[in-house]
Amino acid sequence: MAGAGNRASPQWRGLYEAAVLELDHDKLLERIAEARKAILDRVEDLFRLEVGTEDEELMSALIALGDLRKMADSDGQLQV
């Protein structure tokens, strides 16, 4: 059963990385939303499967995406 859960994790990671690395402000909020949805779907899967060393990594990614969204919403410019 754990193997089935592990297949889903690369999807959220790829979407998370795409959001974090996105430089186009017009695409950033969409990428953040996609990554958050994939992460929340994965969290839901983990709660059902009760498998989990991935949960801390998921929470960290959600927090980082929230911070990124706040920066993007604040002025339309990412401060690097």
Phi, psi and omega in degrees: 000324180297328179298322179295322179292324182292334179295329183282336187295323179299330180298312181294323181296317179297318179292322177297312180298321179298321179293315182295327183266355183293127179258342181275110183302326180296332181263342188300309183297324177295316179296320177299314180299317179297316181293317179299318180297315180296320179293315179296323175299319180292319177301316178300316177300316181296322178297321179289322184275341184054042176247137173178101160251353183278345187298322178294320179295320178296316180295320178298318179295319178297318179297316180297319178294322177298317178296318180297318179296320178299317179295318181293322180287333188295317183211007179078358180236134175274130177266114182253000000 
